[in-house]
Amino acid sequence: ELSVLLVNNAEIRRLNKRWRGIDAPTDVLAFSQREGDTPLCLPAEIDLLGDVVISVEQATQQAKERGKCVNEELAWLLIHGTLHLLGYDHLTGSQKKRMQTRQREILAELGLGWQSRGGSSA
């Protein structure tokens, strides 16, 4: 299971400050339910990934800057956040390349090609 929350810049900034110590808006945040000192004890049939929070304001601005429609940017951010929940990261160059490659593969599978895209801040 995955929850998706669409918010404005003020809300994502508040969450970013509280959970990452960064007092600025970002485009996407991912909160895993599989990490931490006390994992949830759920029935085996429930696979709870976590939460993806996306700033629609940030996505709209980024889409304009990249010449993309907002839906494409939102799809990119949702995939990006979900990959974080599945263990992908972009702290090193090789991790970033692996994650971006997988994001493009998923978008292509969905029929949403993506020609050029920089990294995300989450």
All heavy atoms as an XYZ file, in Angstrom:
955
protein
N       0.838     -1.178      0.000
C       0.000      0.000      0.000
C       0.879      1.237      0.000
O       1.988      1.231      0.523
C      -0.900      0.025      1.229
C      -1.972     -1.030      1.202
C      -2.929     -0.902      2.383
O      -3.098      0.208      2.912
O      -3.501     -1.923      2.758
N       0.351      2.274     -0.572
C       1.052      3.538     -0.720
C       0.029      4.645     -0.570
O      -1.047      4.582     -1.162
C       1.695      3.593     -2.112
C       2.249      4.917     -2.579
C       3.553      5.212     -1.852
C       2.499      4.861     -4.077
N       0.354      5.651      0.210
C      -0.522      6.820      0.257
C       0.183      7.960     -0.456
O       1.405      8.077     -0.417
C      -0.883      7.203      1.690
O       0.183      7.881      2.309
N      -0.615      8.776     -1.132
C      -0.101      9.925     -1.866
C      -0.843     11.157     -1.359
O      -2.078     11.158     -1.294
C      -0.310      9.767     -3.382
C       0.205     10.990     -4.123
C       0.367      8.501     -3.887
N      -0.072     12.163     -1.001
C      -0.648     13.408     -0.502
C      -0.156     14.544     -1.389
O       1.054     14.716     -1.564
C      -0.220     13.646      0.947
C      -0.740     14.896      1.646
C      -2.264     14.883      1.723
C      -0.138     15.002      3.041
N      -1.087     15.284     -1.980
C      -0.762     16.443     -2.797
C      -0.966     17.689     -1.951
O      -2.050     17.893     -1.391
C      -1.648     16.486     -4.043
C      -1.575     15.252     -4.941
C      -2.592     15.356     -6.075
C      -0.177     15.040     -5.481
N       0.084     18.504     -1.845
C       0.054     19.655     -0.947
C       0.576     20.900     -1.668
O       1.029     20.833     -2.807
C       0.903     19.395      0.317
C       0.361     18.217      1.112
C       2.372     19.177     -0.032
N       0.547     22.028     -0.952
C       1.133     23.255     -1.481
C       2.556     23.422     -0.920
O       3.011     22.609     -0.107
C       0.242     24.473     -1.156
C       0.054     24.665      0.337
O       0.877     24.272      1.156
N      -1.052     25.295      0.700
N       3.241     24.464     -1.358
C       4.628     24.672     -0.921
C       4.747     24.916      0.585
O       5.718     24.483      1.204
C       5.265     25.831     -1.681
C       5.806     25.401     -3.018
O       5.896     24.218     -3.329
N       6.171     26.376     -3.841
N       3.773     25.597      1.170
C       3.840     25.865      2.606
C       3.828     24.561      3.407
O       4.600     24.385      4.356
C       2.687     26.773      3.033
N       2.967     23.631      3.012
C       2.869     22.365      3.742
C       4.105     21.495      3.537
O       4.624     20.899      4.482
C       1.608     21.603      3.337
C       1.427     20.279      4.047
C       1.291     20.382      5.564
O       1.095     21.488      6.103
O       1.397     19.330      6.224
N       4.599     21.403      2.306
C       5.773     20.557      2.083
C       6.999     21.170      2.755
O       7.874     20.452      3.228
C       6.006     20.235      0.593
C       6.728     18.881      0.496
C       6.748     21.335     -0.128
C       6.608     18.179     -0.816
N       7.047     22.495      2.830
C       8.143     23.160      3.551
C       8.093     22.795      5.029
O       9.110     22.505      5.644
C       8.050     24.668      3.362
C       9.133     25.419      4.088
C       9.020     26.914      3.890
N      10.115     27.583      4.548
C      10.442     28.835      4.331
N       9.761     29.565      3.464
N      11.450     29.366      4.991
N       6.885     22.808      5.599
C       6.722     22.447      7.018
C       7.190     21.014      7.263
O       7.922     20.734      8.208
C       5.255     22.612      7.427
C       4.984     22.369      8.911
C       3.493     22.388      9.220
N       2.817     21.215      8.703
C       2.879     20.001      9.271
N       3.594     19.806     10.352
N       2.217     18.982      8.748
N       6.786     20.106      6.394
C       7.193     18.701      6.532
C       8.702     18.532      6.322
O       9.354     17.767      7.038
C       6.429     17.829      5.541
C       4.939     17.685      5.802
C       4.254     17.032      4.616
C       4.689     16.909      7.086
N       9.240     19.228      5.341
C      10.667     19.147      5.057
C      11.480     19.640      6.256
O      12.494     19.036      6.615
C      10.992     19.975      3.809
C      12.236     19.526      3.091
O      12.690     18.401      3.226
N      12.793     20.423      2.306
N      11.024     20.712      6.881
C      11.721     21.244      8.060
C      11.616     20.274      9.232
O      12.606     19.994      9.909
C      11.142     22.601      8.453
C      11.857     23.223      9.634
C      11.322     24.601      9.966
C      12.094     25.187     11.132
N      11.573     26.513     11.504
N      10.428     19.738      9.454
C      10.225     18.842     10.597
C      11.011     17.540     10.462
O      11.631     17.072     11.410
C       8.745     18.522     10.742
C       8.480     17.571     11.885
C       7.028     17.340     12.120
N       6.875     16.419     13.243
C       5.736     15.872     13.579
N       4.642     16.176     12.928
N       5.681     15.047     14.596
N      10.978     16.920      9.282
C      11.542     15.581      9.136
C      12.952     15.541      8.565
O      13.653     14.550      8.743
C      10.611     14.713      8.292
C       9.297     14.531      8.970
C       8.114     15.126      8.658
C       9.037     13.731     10.123
N       7.130     14.742      9.540
C       7.671     13.878     10.454
C       9.836     12.893     10.921
C       7.088     13.223     11.523
C       9.238     12.234     11.986
C       7.885     12.403     12.278
N      13.365     16.594      7.850
C      14.701     16.587      7.258
C      15.564     17.732      7.751
O      16.738     17.821      7.412
C      14.602     16.647      5.726
C      13.889     15.426      5.147
C      13.759     15.495      3.631
N      15.070     15.460      2.997
C      15.394     16.212      1.947
N      14.544     17.040      1.405
N      16.605     16.111      1.414
N      14.970     18.649      8.546
C      15.729     19.784      9.056
C      16.061     20.822      8.000
O      16.955     21.638      8.193
N      15.334     20.806      6.887
C      15.576     21.741      5.793
C      14.380     22.674      5.689
O      13.273     22.247      5.360
C      15.802     20.991      4.458
C      17.013     20.068      4.577
C      15.966     21.982      3.312
C      17.212     19.140      3.397
N      14.601     23.955      5.969
C      13.520     24.940      5.991
C      13.325     25.543      4.597
O      13.639     26.710      4.361
C      13.828     26.024      7.015
C      12.652     26.951      7.258
O      11.541     26.658      6.769
O      12.857     27.992      7.918
N      12.840     24.716      3.685
C      12.585     25.146      2.311
C      11.606     24.170      1.684
O      11.574     22.998      2.047
C      13.890     25.166      1.507
N      10.826     24.660      0.720
C       9.952     23.724      0.013
C      10.783     22.799     -0.871
O      11.911     23.114     -1.248
C       9.054     24.627     -0.833
C       9.765     25.921     -0.943
C      10.653     26.033      0.256
N      10.239     21.643     -1.172
C      10.850     20.691     -2.086
C       9.748     20.148     -2.977
O       8.573     20.462     -2.768
C      11.588     19.575     -1.314
O      12.323     18.778     -2.236
C      10.647     18.711     -0.502
N      10.104     19.331     -3.942
C       9.074     18.828     -4.850
C       8.399     17.570     -4.338
O       7.199     17.400     -4.453
C       9.624     18.618     -6.260
C      10.921     17.821     -6.307
O      11.380     17.312     -5.260
O      11.487     17.710     -7.409
N       9.168     16.662     -3.726
C       8.596     15.393     -3.270
C       9.325     14.906     -2.027
O      10.541     15.076     -1.905
C       8.641     14.325     -4.396
C      10.053     14.028     -4.837
C       7.919     13.050     -3.991
N       8.574     14.329     -1.116
C       9.119     13.676      0.074
C       8.565     12.257      0.131
O       7.419     12.023     -0.253
C       8.706     14.416      1.352
C       9.273     15.811      1.552
C       8.584     16.501      2.728
C      10.775     15.760      1.776
N       9.383     11.335      0.604
C       8.945      9.951      0.752
C       9.194      9.508      2.183
O      10.297      9.684      2.704
C       9.707      9.057     -0.232
N       8.175      8.942      2.806
C       8.262      8.479      4.181
C       7.984      6.980      4.211
O       6.858      6.542      4.028
C       7.241      9.216      5.067
C       7.472     10.700      5.126
C       6.727     11.556      4.323
C       8.429     11.232      5.966
C       6.934     12.924      4.370
C       8.638     12.602      6.031
C       7.892     13.455      5.228
N       9.019      6.209      4.433
C       8.907      4.756      4.411
C       8.303      4.216      5.696
O       8.607      4.695      6.783
C      10.299      4.131      4.216
O      10.205      2.735      4.279
N       7.475      3.201      5.549
C       6.944      2.485      6.709
C       7.759      1.228      6.981
O       7.449      0.465      7.887
C       5.478      2.110      6.471
C       4.570      3.298      6.359
C       4.547      4.133      7.615
O       4.556      3.630      8.730
N       4.539      5.442      7.455
N       8.813      1.029      6.200
C       9.671     -0.149      6.358
C      10.950      0.155      7.118
O      11.757     -0.722      7.337
C      10.044     -0.702      4.981
C       8.869     -1.195      4.191
C       9.309     -1.674      2.848
N       8.216     -2.317      2.154
C       8.348     -2.948      1.010
N       9.522     -3.020      0.434
N       7.316     -3.504      0.449
N      11.163      1.404      7.469
C      12.386      1.800      8.151
C      12.073      2.183      9.584
O      10.939      2.332      9.964
C      13.012      2.998      7.436
C      13.438      2.702      6.020
C      13.921      3.946      5.293
O      13.881      5.043      5.860
O      14.339      3.808      4.139
N      13.120      2.364     10.358
C      12.953      2.819     11.720
C      13.218      1.735     12.737
O      13.428      0.566     12.403
N      13.213      2.139     13.983
C      13.520      1.232     15.084
C      12.386      0.275     15.403
O      12.597     -0.807     15.925
C      13.862      2.030     16.347
C      15.111      2.865     16.167
O      15.977      2.485     15.339
O      15.224      3.908     16.836
N      11.153      0.684     15.109
C      10.003     -0.131     15.439
C       9.154     -0.367     14.199
O       8.207      0.362     13.936
C       9.142      0.559     16.528
O       9.988      0.997     17.578
C       8.091     -0.366     17.069
N       9.489     -1.370     13.396
C       8.677     -1.637     12.207
C       7.263     -2.055     12.595
O       7.041     -2.641     13.647
C       9.414     -2.774     11.503
C      10.432     -3.269     12.453
C      10.588     -2.282     13.550
N       6.327     -1.709     11.727
C       4.936     -2.080     11.982
C       4.754     -3.585     11.844
O       5.309     -4.212     10.955
C       4.016     -1.368     10.989
C       3.984      0.156     11.073
C       3.127      0.706      9.940
C       3.452      0.610     12.413
N       3.966     -4.158     12.719
C       3.645     -5.588     12.642
C       2.267     -5.705     11.985
O       1.251     -5.449     12.619
C       3.630     -6.209     14.031
S       5.245     -6.195     14.805
N       2.288     -6.051     10.708
C       1.055     -6.146      9.947
C       0.881     -7.559      9.428
O       1.855     -8.305      9.296
C       1.105     -5.180      8.763
C       1.234     -3.699      9.113
C       1.497     -2.881      7.853
C      -0.015     -3.206      9.805
N      -0.351     -7.946      9.102
C      -0.569     -9.263      8.493
C       0.266     -9.395      7.214
O       0.533     -8.405      6.524
C      -2.057     -9.271      8.177
C      -2.652     -8.219      9.051
C      -1.581     -7.196      9.280
N       0.669    -10.602      6.882
C       1.548    -10.858      5.745
C       0.972    -10.355      4.425
O       1.718     -9.972      3.529
C       1.851    -12.349      5.648
N      -0.340    -10.334      4.290
C      -0.938     -9.917      3.029
C      -0.914     -8.399      2.823
O      -1.229     -7.912      1.754
C      -2.375    -10.447      2.887
C      -3.369     -9.889      3.875
C      -3.435    -10.653      5.195
O      -2.614    -11.556      5.430
O      -4.318    -10.337      5.995
N      -0.534     -7.652      3.845
C      -0.454     -6.197      3.728
C       1.003     -5.792      3.559
O       1.838     -6.069      4.412
C      -1.057     -5.499      4.967
C      -2.543     -5.822      5.075
C      -0.835     -3.994      4.872
C      -3.209     -5.237      6.286
N       1.304     -5.161      2.444
C       2.647     -4.678      2.157
C       2.585     -3.152      2.138
O       2.263     -2.545      1.123
C       3.133     -5.223      0.814
C       4.604     -4.933      0.571
O       5.283     -4.426      1.491
O       5.069     -5.211     -0.546
N       2.849     -2.549      3.275
C       2.727     -1.106      3.447
C       4.060     -0.441      3.121
O       5.025     -0.579      3.861
C       2.301     -0.788      4.877
C       1.971      0.647      5.214
C       0.820      1.152      4.359
C       1.600      0.766      6.689
N       4.126      0.246      1.982
C       5.350      0.933      1.577
C       5.560      2.216      2.366
O       6.618      2.428      2.948
C       5.298      1.280      0.083
C       5.518      0.154     -0.894
C       5.353      0.664     -2.316
C       6.889     -0.450     -0.710
N       4.588      3.093      2.340
C       4.739      4.367      3.024
C       3.945      5.458      2.351
O       2.928      5.207      1.706
N       4.460      6.684      2.488
C       3.753      7.870      2.020
C       4.635      8.665      1.063
O       5.828      8.843      1.322
C       3.394      8.776      3.199
C       2.693      8.024      4.314
O       1.620      7.456      4.038
O       3.215      7.990      5.440
N       4.020      9.172      0.003
C       4.685     10.090     -0.909
C       3.917     11.400     -0.841
O       2.692     11.422     -1.021
C       4.714      9.550     -2.360
C       5.301     10.580     -3.306
C       5.516      8.253     -2.420
N       4.641     12.484     -0.567
C       4.038     13.816     -0.491
C       4.619     14.645     -1.634
O       5.840     14.738     -1.775
C       4.345     14.491      0.867
C       3.661     15.843      0.954
C       3.935     13.595      2.033
N       3.746     15.230     -2.431
C       4.169     16.003     -3.603
C       3.607     17.415     -3.505
O       2.416     17.600     -3.249
C       3.672     15.351     -4.903
C       4.246     13.946     -5.060
C       4.034     16.228     -6.118
C       3.658     13.159     -6.216
N       4.464     18.397     -3.735
C       4.010     19.783     -3.815
C       3.517     20.054     -5.232
O       4.310     20.056     -6.180
C       5.138     20.754     -3.472
O       4.743     22.077     -3.808
N       2.230     20.305     -5.370
C       1.657     20.606     -6.680
C       2.195     21.953     -7.178
O       2.467     22.113     -8.367
C       0.116     20.594     -6.632
C      -0.480     21.009     -7.967
C      -0.380     19.218     -6.231
N       2.396     22.896     -6.262
C       2.975     24.192     -6.651
C       4.367     24.006     -7.249
O       4.693     24.575     -8.294
C       3.090     25.121     -5.441
C       1.820     25.802     -5.036
C       2.064     26.762     -3.888
O       2.664     27.833     -4.125
O       1.656     26.434     -2.765
N       5.197     23.224     -6.578
C       6.554     22.983     -7.055
C       6.525     22.215     -8.380
O       7.283     22.524     -9.299
C       7.345     22.207     -6.000
C       8.833     22.205     -6.210
C       9.462     23.559     -5.925
O       8.902     24.399     -5.237
N      10.636     23.771     -6.467
N       5.658     21.229     -8.477
C       5.541     20.445     -9.706
C       5.108     21.331    -10.877
O       5.629     21.200    -11.992
C       4.548     19.299     -9.509
N       4.185     22.240    -10.630
C       3.715     23.155    -11.675
C       4.849     24.049    -12.157
O       5.045     24.222    -13.365
C       2.533     23.999    -11.153
O       1.485     23.113    -10.753
C       2.030     24.962    -12.209
N       5.617     24.597    -11.215
C       6.739     25.458    -11.576
C       7.804     24.683    -12.361
O       8.306     25.149    -13.373
C       7.359     26.080    -10.317
C       8.530     26.996    -10.600
C       8.150     28.189    -11.461
O       7.057     28.742    -11.339
N       9.043     28.586    -12.354
N       8.130     23.491    -11.907
C       9.139     22.672    -12.580
C       8.679     22.267    -13.975
O       9.470     22.237    -14.917
C       9.479     21.447    -11.733
C      10.253     21.789    -10.494
C      10.486     20.654     -9.529
O      11.036     20.875     -8.473
N      10.092     19.442     -9.839
N       7.396     21.968    -14.123
C       6.865     21.598    -15.437
C       7.019     22.766    -16.410
O       7.439     22.573    -17.560
C       5.397     21.188    -15.320
N       6.709     23.976    -15.955
C       6.869     25.162    -16.802
C       8.327     25.327    -17.209
O       8.627     25.596    -18.377
C       6.387     26.411    -16.068
C       4.896     26.514    -15.940
C       4.519     27.764    -15.177
C       3.030     27.791    -14.881
N       2.658     28.937    -14.031
N       9.245     25.190    -16.248
C      10.671     25.358    -16.525
C      11.186     24.334    -17.533
O      12.093     24.620    -18.306
C      11.478     25.238    -15.229
C      11.260     26.382    -14.269
C      11.848     26.121    -12.888
O      12.488     25.068    -12.674
O      11.662     26.992    -12.001
N      10.623     23.135    -17.520
C      11.090     22.047    -18.382
C      10.279     21.897    -19.663
O      10.546     21.006    -20.469
C      11.064     20.738    -17.604
C      12.056     20.742    -16.459
C      12.030     19.424    -15.710
N      13.054     19.426    -14.693
C      12.875     19.762    -13.426
N      11.674     20.100    -13.003
N      13.873     19.734    -12.569
N       9.247     22.727    -19.815
C       8.407     22.624    -21.000
C       7.577     21.347    -21.012
O       7.280     20.803    -22.069
N       7.194     20.860    -19.842
C       6.391     19.641    -19.706
C       5.007     20.019    -19.186
O       4.801     21.100    -18.637
C       7.040     18.670    -18.703
C       8.450     18.265    -19.053
C       8.463     17.381    -20.268
C       9.864     16.960    -20.630
N       9.910     16.204    -21.865
N       4.071     19.101    -19.330
C       2.768     19.346    -18.706
C       2.854     18.920    -17.235
O       3.706     18.124    -16.853
C       1.653     18.626    -19.458
S       1.646     16.846    -19.276
N       1.969     19.460    -16.440
C       1.982     19.188    -15.000
C       1.786     17.699    -14.720
O       2.420     17.145    -13.826
C       0.927     20.041    -14.264
C       0.870     19.685    -12.788
C       1.239     21.515    -14.431
N       0.939     17.036    -15.504
C       0.711     15.608    -15.282
C       1.985     14.792    -15.446
O       2.208     13.834    -14.709
C      -0.373     15.081    -16.218
C      -1.741     15.565    -15.830
O      -1.947     16.079    -14.738
N      -2.684     15.433    -16.730
N       2.821     15.158    -16.419
C       4.100     14.456    -16.595
C       5.011     14.664    -15.393
O       5.650     13.734    -14.918
C       4.819     14.947    -17.853
C       4.206     14.475    -19.143
C       4.924     15.053    -20.345
O       5.089     16.289    -20.405
O       5.328     14.260    -21.212
N       5.046     15.886    -14.904
C       5.889     16.186    -13.736
C       5.377     15.450    -12.509
O       6.153     14.884    -11.739
C       5.923     17.692    -13.483
C       6.887     18.111    -12.397
C       8.356     17.987    -12.765
O       8.699     17.862    -13.958
O       9.183     18.000    -11.841
N       4.067     15.431    -12.321
C       3.495     14.709    -11.186
C       3.790     13.215    -11.291
O       4.111     12.573    -10.286
C       1.989     14.957    -11.089
C       1.574     16.365    -10.658
C       0.073     16.552    -10.834
C       2.002     16.653     -9.228
N       3.700     12.647    -12.494
C       4.019     11.229    -12.688
C       5.478     10.971    -12.338
O       5.801      9.992    -11.642
C       3.727     10.805    -14.127
N       6.373     11.842    -12.813
C       7.809     11.702    -12.513
C       8.040     11.720    -10.998
O       8.760     10.878    -10.464
C       8.590     12.828    -13.186
C      10.057     12.791    -12.884
C      10.705     13.411    -11.849
C      11.075     12.091    -13.604
N      12.047     13.138    -11.888
C      12.305     12.332    -12.965
C      11.049     11.282    -14.736
C      13.505     11.792    -13.405
C      12.255     10.751    -15.185
C      13.456     11.003    -14.524
N       7.427     12.668    -10.308
C       7.629     12.803     -8.864
C       7.033     11.627     -8.095
O       7.625     11.163     -7.115
C       7.059     14.135     -8.371
C       7.774     15.374     -8.913
C       7.025     16.636     -8.511
C       9.219     15.429     -8.461
N       5.872     11.140     -8.532
C       5.275      9.982     -7.870
C       6.167      8.751     -8.036
O       6.404      8.018     -7.074
C       3.874      9.706     -8.415
C       3.171      8.487     -7.843
C       3.043      8.574     -6.320
C       1.807      8.315     -8.491
N       6.673      8.546     -9.221
C       7.580      7.419     -9.457
C       8.853      7.597     -8.641
O       9.338      6.657     -8.009
C       7.883      7.275    -10.958
C       6.618      6.834    -11.700
C       9.027      6.295    -11.201
C       6.691      7.000    -13.204
N       9.387      8.810     -8.620
C      10.601      9.098     -7.856
C      10.408      8.770     -6.368
O      11.214      8.060     -5.763
C      10.984     10.573     -8.025
C      12.266     10.944     -7.375
N      13.468     10.854     -8.033
C      12.549     11.398     -6.134
C      14.441     11.244     -7.208
N      13.897     11.571     -6.056
N       9.324      9.264     -5.803
C       9.047      9.006     -4.388
C       8.834      7.530     -4.101
O       9.311      7.000     -3.099
N       8.131      6.853     -4.997
C       7.880      5.417     -4.817
C       9.180      4.622     -4.892
O       9.392      3.692     -4.098
C       6.867      4.913     -5.867
O       5.668      5.678     -5.746
C       6.549      3.443     -5.657
N      10.063      4.991     -5.806
C      11.356      4.306     -5.880
C      12.159      4.498     -4.596
O      12.843      3.580     -4.149
C      12.145      4.773     -7.106
C      11.637      4.260     -8.444
C      12.421      4.883     -9.589
C      11.698      2.736     -8.519
N      12.083      5.680     -3.996
C      12.732      5.875     -2.691
C      12.191      4.863     -1.681
O      12.948      4.267     -0.919
C      12.510      7.292     -2.163
C      13.521      8.279     -2.625
N      14.863      8.151     -2.402
C      13.376      9.438     -3.306
C      15.506      9.182     -2.910
N      14.619      9.980     -3.472
N      10.882      4.667     -1.678
C      10.269      3.725     -0.740
C      10.697      2.290     -1.013
O      10.667      1.443     -0.120
C       8.740      3.829     -0.797
C       8.162      5.178     -0.379
C       6.650      5.161     -0.524
C       8.572      5.544      1.041
N      11.107      2.011     -2.241
C      11.566      0.670     -2.617
C      13.075      0.507     -2.450
O      13.630     -0.518     -2.826
C      11.157      0.369     -4.062
C       9.655      0.241     -4.285
C       9.347      0.177     -5.777
C       9.102     -0.981     -3.555
N      13.732      1.542     -1.897
C      15.152      1.433     -1.588
C      16.101      2.136     -2.533
O      17.312      2.098     -2.336
N      15.600      2.786     -3.555
C      16.460      3.542     -4.471
C      16.873      4.857     -3.822
O      16.157      5.396     -2.986
C      15.721      3.854     -5.775
C      15.555      2.689     -6.708
C      14.606      1.699     -6.460
C      16.326      2.583     -7.858
C      14.436      0.636     -7.335
C      16.165      1.521     -8.742
C      15.221      0.556     -8.470
O      15.066     -0.496     -9.339
N      18.035      5.372     -4.224
C      18.490      6.668     -3.734
C      19.332      7.332     -4.805
O      19.604      6.737     -5.849
C      19.279      6.519     -2.437
C      19.078      7.708     -1.516
O      18.780      8.821     -2.005
O      19.221      7.540     -0.298
N      19.760      8.566     -4.543
C      20.566      9.307     -5.514
C      21.665     10.103     -4.825
O      21.973     11.221     -5.189
C      19.687     10.216     -6.381
C      18.690     11.032     -5.612
N      19.016     12.163     -4.914
C      17.366     10.844     -5.440
C      17.934     12.652     -4.348
N      16.907     11.862     -4.652
N      22.270      9.492     -3.804
C      23.343     10.163     -3.069
C      24.660     10.141     -3.831
O      25.476     11.046     -3.671
C      23.513      9.521     -1.692
C      22.298      9.615     -0.765
C      22.536      8.828      0.513
C      21.969     11.071     -0.454
N      24.890      9.119     -4.633
C      26.105      9.030     -5.439
C      25.723      9.079     -6.912
O      24.563      8.879     -7.272
C      26.868      7.715     -5.171
O      26.085      6.619     -5.660
C      27.156      7.524     -3.678
N      26.708      9.311     -7.750
C      26.458      9.367     -9.182
C      25.879      8.082     -9.735
O      24.954      8.096    -10.547
N      26.407      6.942     -9.281
C      25.903      5.658     -9.782
C      24.488      5.387     -9.285
O      23.655      4.850    -10.023
C      26.841      4.512     -9.398
O      26.924      4.379     -7.998
N      24.193      5.762     -8.042
C      22.831      5.602     -7.528
C      21.855      6.478     -8.316
O      20.756      6.044     -8.671
C      22.760      5.998     -6.047
C      23.412      5.036     -5.100
C      23.365      5.558     -3.668
O      23.300      6.761     -3.416
N      23.430      4.635     -2.720
N      22.261      7.705     -8.581
C      21.416      8.642     -9.316
C      21.125      8.105    -10.719
O      19.976      8.132    -11.174
C      22.093     10.006     -9.396
C      21.284     11.063    -10.084
C      22.005     12.397    -10.041
C      21.199     13.473    -10.733
N      21.855     14.788    -10.651
N      22.162      7.604    -11.393
C      21.983      7.065    -12.740
C      21.028      5.879    -12.727
O      20.127      5.779    -13.561
C      23.330      6.654    -13.315
C      23.239      6.145    -14.731
C      24.611      5.807    -15.291
C      24.458      5.272    -16.709
N      25.735      4.934    -17.309
N      21.210      4.969    -11.754
C      20.341      3.794    -11.631
C      18.891      4.205    -11.393
O      17.965      3.669    -12.011
C      20.851      2.914    -10.492
C      20.012      1.679    -10.236
C      20.652      0.818     -9.129
N      19.808     -0.287     -8.804
C      19.076     -0.389     -7.688
N      19.135      0.562     -6.772
N      18.306     -1.426     -7.470
N      18.694      5.185    -10.508
C      17.339      5.620    -10.180
C      16.685      6.317    -11.374
O      15.524      6.043    -11.701
C      17.373      6.543     -8.962
C      16.009      6.909     -8.428
S      16.175      7.748     -6.853
C      14.473      7.787     -6.334
N      17.414      7.204    -12.034
C      16.844      7.908    -13.176
C      16.541      6.949    -14.329
O      15.534      7.109    -15.019
C      17.780      9.028    -13.631
C      17.772     10.198    -12.679
C      18.652     11.342    -13.149
O      19.518     11.168    -13.992
N      18.428     12.512    -12.587
N      17.404      5.959    -14.526
C      17.150      4.962    -15.565
C      15.851      4.225    -15.275
O      15.010      4.031    -16.155
C      18.328      3.965    -15.667
O      19.492      4.685    -16.061
C      18.039      2.854    -16.652
N      15.673      3.816    -14.022
C      14.452      3.088    -13.654
C      13.219      3.980    -13.803
O      12.170      3.523    -14.252
C      14.564      2.537    -12.227
C      13.416      1.637    -11.858
C      13.373      0.382    -12.746
N      12.163     -0.364    -12.493
C      11.286     -0.720    -13.439
N      11.515     -0.464    -14.700
N      10.195     -1.368    -13.124
N      13.344      5.262    -13.432
C      12.228      6.186    -13.593
C      11.833      6.291    -15.060
O      10.642      6.242    -15.397
C      12.605      7.575    -13.056
C      12.586      7.651    -11.544
C      13.031      9.001    -11.046
O      14.172      9.179    -10.674
N      12.127      9.949    -11.044
N      12.804      6.426    -15.944
C      12.518      6.531    -17.374
C      11.891      5.248    -17.908
O      10.989      5.291    -18.752
C      13.795      6.884    -18.134
C      14.198      8.324    -17.934
C      15.397      8.704    -18.807
N      15.757     10.082    -18.561
C      16.695     10.474    -17.692
N      17.385      9.586    -17.009
N      16.952     11.748    -17.520
N      12.361      4.098    -17.432
C      11.780      2.825    -17.852
C      10.303      2.746    -17.473
O       9.464      2.327    -18.280
C      12.536      1.650    -17.221
C      13.927      1.442    -17.740
C      14.728      0.439    -16.914
O      14.270      0.000    -15.835
O      15.847      0.111    -17.360
N       9.995      3.142    -16.259
C       8.607      3.104    -15.789
C       7.744      4.067    -16.595
O       6.644      3.717    -17.024
C       8.528      3.396    -14.273
C       9.195      2.259    -13.493
C       7.078      3.585    -13.833
C       9.448      2.573    -12.029
N       8.239      5.268    -16.818
C       7.486      6.238    -17.615
C       7.239      5.706    -19.026
O       6.144      5.862    -19.569
C       8.229      7.573    -17.671
C       8.103      8.428    -16.415
C       9.097      9.572    -16.449
C       6.689      8.953    -16.247
N       8.249      5.079    -19.612
C       8.093      4.510    -20.954
C       7.043      3.403    -20.947
O       6.216      3.313    -21.864
C       9.427      3.980    -21.464
N       7.057      2.567    -19.899
C       6.058      1.499    -19.779
C       4.644      2.075    -19.690
O       3.686      1.452    -20.124
C       6.353      0.630    -18.556
C       7.601     -0.231    -18.695
C       8.008     -0.919    -17.386
O       7.186     -0.979    -16.445
O       9.154     -1.376    -17.317
N       4.538      3.267    -19.118
C       3.242      3.931    -18.984
C       2.885      4.769    -20.213
O       1.814      5.378    -20.261
C       3.243      4.838    -17.741
C       3.400      4.140    -16.396
C       3.566      5.159    -15.284
C       2.214      3.224    -16.124
N       3.803      4.804    -21.177
C       3.565      5.594    -22.378
C       3.815      7.071    -22.190
O       3.303      7.897    -22.930
N       4.599      7.409    -21.174
C       4.926      8.808    -20.888
C       6.430      9.007    -21.044
O       7.163      9.033    -20.070
C       4.512      9.181    -19.458
C       3.038      9.018    -19.112
C       2.828      9.171    -17.617
C       2.212     10.049    -19.858
N       6.913      9.124    -22.263
C       8.341      9.300    -22.492
C       8.857     10.561    -21.848
O       8.127     11.523    -21.642
N      10.115     10.577    -21.511
C      10.726     11.722    -20.847
C      12.090     11.938    -21.458
O      12.988     11.126    -21.295
C      10.850     11.444    -19.352
C      11.031     12.690    -18.568
C      12.188     13.344    -18.314
C      10.021     13.452    -17.922
N      11.969     14.450    -17.560
C      10.651     14.547    -17.310
C       8.645     13.314    -17.822
C       9.948     15.508    -16.594
C       7.955     14.267    -17.105
C       8.593     15.345    -16.506
N      12.272     13.030    -22.178
C      13.509     13.261    -22.913
C      14.652     13.721    -22.011
O      15.757     13.258    -22.117
C      13.283     14.300    -24.023
C      12.249     13.854    -25.029
C      12.605     12.555    -25.690
O      13.733     12.335    -26.082
N      11.644     11.641    -25.803
N      14.405     14.682    -21.147
C      15.487     15.238    -20.346
C      14.929     15.669    -19.000
O      13.928     16.363    -18.935
C      16.085     16.451    -21.060
O      17.042     17.069    -20.249
N      15.591     15.262    -17.949
C      15.092     15.590    -16.607
C      16.237     15.549    -15.639
O      16.997     14.598    -15.595
C      14.025     14.582    -16.201
C      13.477     14.722    -14.796
C      12.742     16.042    -14.653
N      11.826     16.063    -13.556
C      12.163     16.286    -12.288
N      13.398     16.451    -11.955
N      11.234     16.334    -11.363
N      16.382     16.584    -14.852
C      17.380     16.609    -13.805
C      16.911     15.827    -12.600
O      15.815     15.301    -12.573
N      17.744     15.778    -11.574
C      17.416     15.032    -10.361
C      16.364     15.734     -9.534
O      16.075     16.899     -9.719
N      15.802     15.028     -8.631
C      14.809     15.558     -7.704
C      15.466     15.756     -6.356
O      16.485     15.162     -6.049
C      13.640     14.587     -7.604
O      12.678     15.084     -6.734
N      14.875     16.584     -5.543
C      15.518     16.938     -4.289
C      15.177     16.021     -3.129
O      15.667     16.217     -2.043
C      15.137     18.373     -3.930
O      13.740     18.492     -3.830
N      14.313     15.063     -3.330
C      13.938     14.201     -2.208
C      14.805     12.978     -2.131
O      15.325     12.492     -3.076
C      12.497     13.762     -2.333
